[in-house]
């Protein structure tokens, strides 16, 4: 049976996570840190570490809440779900291929003072392959609980909303991004 108290805490803690994570990514927050001496790449490194720790803490918190099983697949259905998860992993890993990982993590300063605009690799077919890969992995869990379902739904909503704000920032930073957005789909590729 679904644990409604747990579901409520998942959504509330997820909302707190999303707002705090998004605020740290905002231009005004970056500018505040820049004014106080924390420049790139140190700000990006701080952001990466805080994001990793906050995500880990949130996942641990969600897993400690009272929960109940939702479904468990087997046989062909299990194989299909795992195949979709493997596809998600491939998509997520492909998203990192054209990216300078050291810049992404904040271990090296980027050449430009703005977020990189990449049209190579998987970015020719998807604007948000990291999000797509993560969503495929989460949505295709071969074994799912009620808390896991709500966690997955919350993460997917956050990725979709986050993509909207990320694209607004990219349009402001890169003149060519608007044409790219019209040409390349966000989450479901056109071949």
N, C-alpha and C positions, 0 to 999 in steps of 0.2 A: 504494500500500500504506500502511496506517495506521502512523503513527510513534508507537509506544507510549510512548517516552520523553517526547515532546511532550505526549501526552495526560496522562501522570502529572503533568508540570509545570503543565499547565493546571488540573488539579483541585487540586493543592497550592497554587498561587498563588491560585486562586479561593477556597480555604478560608481562606487568610491574609487575603485581601481581605474576605471575608464577615465573619470574626470581628472584624477591626479596624474595619470600617464599622459593624457592629452595636454594638460596645463604645462607639464614639463617640456613637451614638444612645441609649445606655442612660441611665436616670435617674441611676444612681450616677456615671457619667462627667460628666454635666451638673452634678450637685451638686458634684463635685470642682472643676470649673472655676468654678462660681459662688462657692465658698468662696475661690477664689484671684483673685477680682475680675473674671472674664470673664462678664458677664451677657448676657441677651438684649438686643438682637438680635445682639450681637457673637458669641455662641457659635454661633448658627445660621449666621451668615456664615462663621465659621471652619469649621464642619461642611460647608457647601456648597462652599467652596474646596477643602478637603482631599478631599472626595468626588469632585469634578470632577478634580482632579489624580491621585488614586489610580486612578480609573476609566480615565483616559487612559493612565496608565503601564501599567496591567494590559493594556489593549487593544493597546498598542504591543508589550509583551512577548510576548503570545500570537501576534501577527502575525509576530514574528521567529523563532518556533520552526519547525523542520522540519515540513512539512505535505504532504498529498497530496489531490488532488481526490476528492470523493465523488460529486457529480452536477452536471449543468448542464441546466437545462430550456430548452425552446424552444417556439415556437408558442403554442398555446392554454394549455399548462401554464405557460409563462412569464407570459402575461397574467393567469392566475388567481393566481399567486404574487404578482405585483406589485399586483394588485387587493387581495389580503389585506393586503399591506404598507401600501397607501394607507389601508385601513380601520383598521389599527393606528395609523397616524399621526393619523388623524382622532380616534380614541378617546383617544390620548395628549394631543392638543391640547385636546380637550373636557374632559379632566381638569383642565387649568389654568384653564379659563374661570371657574369660580366661586371660584377661589383668589386671594387677594391675593398677587401675584407678589413684591412687595417684602418682605412678611413671610416668604414661603416661602424666599427667598434670604438673608434675614437683613439686609436693607437698611433695614427699619423694624420697630419693636417691635409685637408683636401686642397686641390689646386685652385678651385674656385671658392668664393665665400658663400655659396648657396648649395642647396641639395643637388646632387648630380641628376642629370636628365639622361636616361639610358634608353636607347632604342635597339640595342643589339640583343642577340640570343632570344630567350623566351619572351623578352619585352616587345618583340615584333608581333606577338600574337595575344599577349595579355598585359594589361597595364599594372595588375597587382598579383603577380604570380606567387609571392610569399604568402599572401592572404589565401589565395586559392588552394595552395598546397596544404596549409594548415587546416582550412575548412574541410577539405577532402579527408584528411586524416581523422579529424574529429567526427565528422558526419558518418563515416563508414566504420565506426567501432563495431566489431563483431559481437561484443558483449556490452550492454549498456544498462545503466541504472537511471533512476529518475533524476538524481542530482547531476549525473553525467550528461543527461539530455539537456537540462536547463543550463548547465555550464557551457555546453556546446552551442546552444541557441544564443546565449549571451555573447560568447566570443564572436560568433558569426555576425550578430548585429553590430558589435563594436567594430569589426573589420569593415563592414559596409559603411557605417557612419564615418569611421576614421579615414577610409578611402576618399570620401567626399571632401573632408577638410584637407587631407594631404594634396588632393588635386587642386584645390583652391590656392594652396601655397605654391604648388608647381606652376600654375598658370601665372601667378604674380612674379615668379622668378625667371620663367623661361617663355619667351615669345612664341616658340614653336610648339609648346605643349598643347595648346588648344586644338591645333590641327591634328596632332598625334592622338588626342582624346577622341576626336571624331572618326579617326581611321582605325584605331585599335580598341577592341572591347575591354571592359574592366575585368570581368570574371569568367565569362564563357567564350572561348576562342571561336573565331570564324576562320575556316581554312579555305 
